[in-house]
């Protein structure tokens, strides 16, 4: 029986896609819409979110109210083995991962095996840099290994494209130091252009 070509990401070989942005660019909304497009055509998707994001409760949630069940990933989880087993039980058309900046380098390498060996497209959504303008390990690995890099745009308060993520304290002022990972939403992070990011930390 001929295999069905993969919706939107079809081709002779599956690819790994990295959709990256600053905070509040609608990454989760875009992910959920992509998954819905597959389901609408009777195709199965697998959704994952790193367990370090404790806000999720095992669900991917968007700021506009959309949400869906997802598997919470541990740092030592073998993504390739999990998807291979799931695909053998019932064909998987696409793998989608939210907050992909929290993946390990090894997990990103496993995603490339899902695309290359299982021929299942992988769509990753995440931040490129943290509050000190350094790459997250997962983002660095995806920038190096993904087939397609797609920027999702959002804007700074000045109207220019926002590329930086400013961490703010309780007083609303920019924070320069701290742990790389500190889970939070609009109360802790503000998307800014580079100029206003630097001014906020001056």
Secondary structure, DSSP 4 states (H G I P E B T S, - for coil): -PPPPPSSS-SSS--EEEEEESTTS-HHHHHHHHHHHHHHTT--EEEEEETT-TTSTTEEE-TTS-EEE-EEEPTT--HHHHHHHHHHHS---EEEEESGGGS-HHHHHHHHHHHHTS--EEEEEEESB-TTS-B-HHHHHHHHH-SEEEEPP-B-TTSSBP-EEEEB-TTS-B---S-S-----TTTEEEE-HHHHHHHH-
